[in-house]
Amino acid sequence: MDNLVLQYRDPLLGVILVVFLVFFISFITYSYSLYKEKTARKEYRKLSLRFELGKLKETDYVNLYKTYNLPFDSILLLASTFLHKGDYNKAISVYLSLLEVVQDRVKKEELLELLGNTYFKGGFLQRSKDIFLKILKFSPRNKNALKSLMIVCEKLKDYKKAKEITEALYELNVDVKVDKIYFETLLILNDSVLSNEKRTQLLYEIFKENIIIQRIFATFLIQFNKEFLFNHLDMFDCKKLIDILWYQRKEDIDFEKIRNNQFLNELYSAKGYINSVNSSSDFDLNILILINNHNKEIKTNLNFEFICNSCKHSIPFFESRCPNCHTVLSLEVKHHITKGFELSNNSLQ
């Protein structure tokens, strides 16, 4: 009996039992982890299939965030797919649903910014404005919210408010020099009290110091004061206004005033309005001049596109603010020959 007791109390046996228990517990824990992971993968797979079919509901995003602890940035990445598809209402619903459960202030602010920008893209300008004003109530130094609010105010034609926002951004060391000049220009253009002569004078004063507004100024002059434009052609970089000048009607052009302007002589010779030059340093204009001089039956024309200097995004029509990166007055015109077709002679604005 004593020998059995001694054998039972053998230290080696105790060590073996402890190792066995550790192994057994580790095996059970590992097996349970594999089971949980397998179950979670099935759930993710179901959600993924629903997502691929475009059937992911707003509550699914909340469940992914609360139940499965999917990172917040990953949730936003999933939600952004609706923006890429142009389904703004769906994206808005997702952001609103997440706002109800997110408690962290920083994440809440990020969601509000996304919501405001989505309202803007969807055309809900007043709602977008309200969201950005809400952000600025508790975060008045939020530069992104201020920039977005400035652009929303511009779309709402509240240029006075937009200009005031540039002052706030300037105090936050944001470079808004061009934006400020731009809104000063728009305020003059949209002041119904001013006569066209007075607007011309005020815009001219801005233009002399800031040639960057030349396209806006030239467009205004073509509509309301062509005489001033032709009297001051030397102050404009006509190559950067090639599309506007190309679409002018022949009877609206003062050919006497453009006699000494080499580029305009080349342009309107290419257009077929005059025949004052035989060639051009611009390849496309040179081809058009040669065609006009030798075979007018060939129908050709110039086509234009606009490239943003900031983001290099290309669009077919001019906009004062790049629709991609929202940089103001950053688009430059590019031209190329295209097959000719009948055009209305309305000026391009």
C-alpha positions in Angstrom: 0.0 0.0 0.0 2.8 2.4 0.9 4.5 1.6 -2.5 1.3 2.5 -4.3 1.1 5.9 -2.5 4.7 6.6 -3.3 4.2 5.7 -6.9 1.1 8.0 -7.1 3.1 10.9 -5.7 5.9 10.4 -8.2 6.8 14.0 -9.5 7.3 12.7 -13.0 3.7 11.6 -13.2 2.5 15.0 -12.0 4.5 16.7 -14.7 3.0 14.4 -17.3 -0.5 15.2 -16.0 0.1 18.9 -16.1 1.5 18.7 -19.7 -1.5 16.6 -20.7 -4.0 19.1 -19.2 -2.2 22.1 -20.9 -2.3 20.3 -24.2 -5.9 19.2 -23.8 -7.0 22.8 -22.9 -5.0 24.2 -25.8 -6.5 21.7 -28.2 -10.0 22.6 -27.0 -9.3 26.3 -27.3 -7.8 26.0 -30.7 -10.7 23.8 -32.0 -13.2 26.3 -30.6 -11.3 29.2 -32.3 -11.3 27.3 -35.6 -15.0 26.7 -35.2 -15.7 30.4 -34.6 -13.5 31.5 -37.5 -15.3 29.0 -39.8 -18.6 30.4 -38.7 -17.5 34.0 -39.1 -16.2 33.2 -42.6 -19.6 31.8 -43.5 -21.3 34.9 -42.3 -18.8 37.2 -44.1 -19.3 35.1 -47.2 -23.1 35.6 -47.1 -22.6 39.3 -46.6 -20.1 39.4 -49.4 -22.5 37.6 -51.8 -25.2 40.1 -50.9 -22.8 42.9 -51.4 -21.7 41.7 -54.8 -25.3 41.4 -55.8 -25.9 45.0 -54.7 -28.3 43.9 -51.9 -26.3 45.0 -48.9 -28.7 46.8 -46.6 -28.0 49.8 -44.3 -28.4 47.5 -41.2 -25.7 45.2 -42.6 -23.1 48.0 -42.3 -24.2 48.6 -38.7 -23.9 44.8 -38.0 -20.4 44.7 -39.6 -19.3 47.5 -37.3 -21.0 46.4 -34.1 -21.1 42.6 -34.3 -18.1 41.7 -36.3 -15.9 44.6 -35.3 -14.9 45.3 -38.8 -12.6 48.4 -38.8 -14.4 51.7 -39.3 -12.2 52.6 -42.3 -13.2 49.3 -43.9 -16.9 50.1 -43.4 -16.4 53.5 -45.1 -14.6 51.8 -48.0 -17.5 49.5 -48.5 -20.0 52.3 -48.4 -17.9 54.4 -50.9 -18.7 51.8 -53.6 -22.2 53.3 -53.7 -20.7 56.7 -54.5 -18.7 55.2 -57.4 -21.9 53.7 -58.7 -23.7 57.0 -58.4 -26.2 55.6 -55.9 -26.1 58.7 -53.7 -29.3 57.9 -51.8 -28.0 54.5 -50.8 -24.7 56.0 -49.6 -26.6 58.7 -47.6 -28.7 56.0 -45.9 -25.6 54.1 -44.9 -23.9 57.2 -43.4 -27.1 58.1 -41.5 -27.4 54.6 -40.1 -23.8 54.6 -39.0 -24.2 58.0 -37.3 -26.8 56.5 -35.0 -24.4 53.9 -33.6 -21.0 55.6 -33.8 -20.0 57.4 -30.5 -16.4 58.5 -31.2 -16.4 62.2 -31.9 -13.7 62.0 -34.5 -15.5 59.2 -36.4 -18.7 61.1 -36.1 -17.2 64.2 -37.6 -15.7 62.1 -40.5 -19.1 60.6 -41.2 -20.7 64.0 -41.2 -18.1 65.2 -43.7 -18.8 62.2 -46.0 -22.6 62.8 -45.6 -22.2 66.5 -46.5 -20.1 65.7 -49.6 -22.6 63.0 -50.7 -25.5 65.4 -50.3 -23.5 67.8 -52.5 -22.8 65.2 -55.2 -26.4 64.2 -55.2 -27.6 67.7 -55.7 -29.0 68.3 -52.2 -27.2 71.6 -51.8 -29.2 73.0 -48.9 -28.9 69.7 -46.9 -25.2 69.7 -47.7 -24.8 73.3 -46.4 -26.7 72.4 -43.2 -24.4 69.5 -42.5 -21.2 71.5 -42.9 -22.6 74.3 -40.7 -23.4 71.6 -38.1 -19.8 70.4 -38.2 -18.4 73.9 -37.8 -20.5 74.5 -34.7 -18.4 72.0 -32.7 -15.3 72.2 -34.9 -14.9 75.7 -36.2 -11.3 75.1 -37.4 -12.2 72.2 -39.6 -10.6 73.2 -42.9 -12.2 70.5 -45.0 -15.7 71.5 -43.8 -14.9 75.2 -44.5 -13.7 74.4 -48.0 -16.7 72.3 -48.7 -19.1 74.9 -47.4 -17.4 77.5 -49.6 -18.0 75.4 -52.7 -21.7 74.7 -51.6 -22.2 78.5 -51.2 -20.8 79.1 -54.6 -23.2 76.5 -56.1 -26.1 78.3 -54.3 -24.8 81.6 -55.8 -24.2 83.0 -52.3 -20.9 84.6 -53.4 -20.8 87.0 -50.5 -20.8 84.2 -48.0 -18.3 82.2 -50.0 -15.9 85.1 -50.0 -16.3 85.5 -46.2 -15.3 81.8 -45.9 -12.1 82.5 -47.8 -11.2 85.0 -45.0 -11.7 82.3 -42.4 -9.6 79.8 -44.4 -6.9 82.5 -44.8 -6.7 82.8 -41.0 -6.1 79.0 -40.9 -3.1 79.4 -43.3 -5.0 77.9 -46.3 -4.0 79.3 -49.7 -7.2 80.8 -51.0 -5.8 83.8 -53.0 -7.3 82.6 -56.3 -10.6 81.7 -54.7 -10.9 85.2 -53.2 -10.2 86.9 -56.5 -12.7 84.6 -58.2 -15.5 85.5 -55.7 -14.7 89.2 -56.0 -15.1 88.7 -59.8 -18.4 86.8 -59.4 -19.8 89.5 -57.0 -19.2 92.1 -59.7 -20.6 90.0 -62.5 -23.8 89.3 -60.5 -24.4 92.7 -59.2 -27.6 93.7 -61.0 -27.3 97.3 -59.8 -24.1 97.9 -61.8 -24.2 98.9 -65.5 -22.2 96.9 -68.0 -19.8 99.8 -68.4 -19.2 99.9 -64.6 -18.8 96.2 -64.4 -16.3 96.4 -67.3 -14.3 99.0 -65.4 -14.3 97.1 -62.1 -13.4 93.8 -63.8 -10.6 95.5 -65.8 -9.0 96.7 -62.6 -9.0 93.1 -61.2 -7.8 91.7 -64.5 -4.8 94.1 -64.7 -3.5 92.6 -61.5 -4.7 89.1 -61.9 -4.6 87.7 -65.5 -6.0 84.4 -64.1 -9.6 85.8 -64.5 -9.0 86.6 -68.2 -11.4 83.8 -69.4 -14.2 85.1 -67.2 -13.5 88.7 -68.2 -13.3 87.8 -71.9 -16.6 85.8 -71.8 -18.3 88.8 -70.2 -16.9 91.2 -72.8 -18.0 89.1 -75.7 -21.5 89.2 -74.4 -21.7 92.8 -73.3 -18.8 94.8 -74.5 -17.0 93.4 -77.6 -15.6 96.8 -78.5 -13.6 96.9 -75.3 -12.3 93.3 -76.0 -11.0 94.1 -79.4 -9.5 97.4 -78.2 -7.5 95.5 -75.5 -6.6 92.3 -77.3 -2.9 92.7 -76.6 -3.6 92.3 -72.9 -5.1 88.8 -73.4 -3.4 85.5 -74.0 -5.6 84.6 -77.0 -4.1 81.1 -77.2 -5.8 80.3 -73.9 -9.1 81.6 -75.2 -8.9 79.7 -78.5 -12.2 77.9 -78.1 -14.1 81.1 -77.2 -12.6 83.0 -80.2 -13.0 80.1 -82.6 -16.8 80.0 -82.1 -17.3 83.7 -82.8 -19.5 84.6 -85.7 -17.7 86.3 -88.6 -19.9 89.4 -88.4 -19.0 89.9 -84.7 -15.2 90.1 -85.3 -13.4 93.4 -85.8 -10.9 92.2 -88.4 -9.3 95.7 -88.5 -8.4 95.4 -84.8 -6.9 91.9 -85.2 -4.8 92.8 -88.2 -1.6 92.9 -86.1 -2.4 89.9 -84.0 -0.5 87.0 -85.6 -2.3 84.2 -83.7 -5.8 85.5 -84.5 -4.9 85.9 -88.2 -3.8 82.2 -88.1 -6.9 81.2 -86.2 -9.4 82.9 -88.5 -7.5 81.8 -91.6 -7.9 78.3 -90.3 -11.5 79.0 -89.7 -11.9 80.2 -93.3 -13.1 83.7 -92.3 -10.0 85.3 -93.9 -7.0 84.4 -95.9 -4.2 86.5 -94.4 -1.6 83.8 -93.7 -0.4 80.7 -95.5 0.8 78.8 -92.5 0.9 78.5 -88.7 3.3 77.4 -86.1 0.4 75.5 -84.5 0.2 72.1 -86.2 -3.6 71.8 -86.2 -4.2 75.4 -87.4 -1.5 74.8 -90.1 -3.4 71.8 -91.4 -6.7 73.7 -91.5 -5.1 76.6 -93.4 -3.6 74.2 -95.9 -6.9 72.5 -96.4 -8.7 75.9 -96.9 -6.1 77.0 -99.4 -6.1 73.8 -101.5 -9.2 71.7 -100.9 -12.1 73.3 -99.3 -14.3 70.3 -99.9 -12.6 68.4 -97.1 -14.7 69.2 -94.0 -12.6 69.6 -90.8 -12.9 71.4 -87.6 -11.3 72.0 -84.2 -12.5 70.1 -81.1 -11.7 71.2 -77.6 -11.1 69.6 -74.2 -10.1 71.1 -70.9 -7.3 69.7 -68.6 -7.0 70.6 -65.0 -3.5 71.8 -64.1 -3.9 70.5 -60.6 -5.3 66.9 -61.0 -4.9 66.5 -64.8 -8.5 65.5 -65.0 -10.1 66.1 -68.5 -13.6 67.3 -69.2 -15.3 68.3 -72.5 -16.6 71.7 -71.4 -15.1 74.5 -69.5 -16.0 75.0 -65.8 -14.6 77.7 -63.5 -13.9 75.0 -60.8 -12.5 71.6 -61.6 -15.4 69.1 -61.0 -12.8 66.5 -59.9 -10.5 68.3 -57.4 -12.5 71.5 -57.0 -9.5 73.7 -57.8 -10.7 77.1 -59.1 -9.6 78.5 -62.5 -7.3 75.6 -63.1 -8.6 74.3 -66.5 -6.6 75.0 -69.7 -8.0 74.4 -73.2 -6.4 71.9 -75.6 -7.5 71.5 -79.2 -7.2 68.9 -82.0 -8.5 68.4 -85.5 -11.8 66.5 -85.9 -14.1 65.6 -88.7 -16.1 68.7 -89.7 -19.8 69.1 -89.0 -22.3 71.9 -88.9 -21.9 74.1 -85.8 -24.0 76.8 -84.3 -22.0 80.0 -84.1 -22.9 80.6 -80.5 -19.9 81.5 -78.4 -18.6 79.0 -75.9 -18.9 80.1 -72.3 
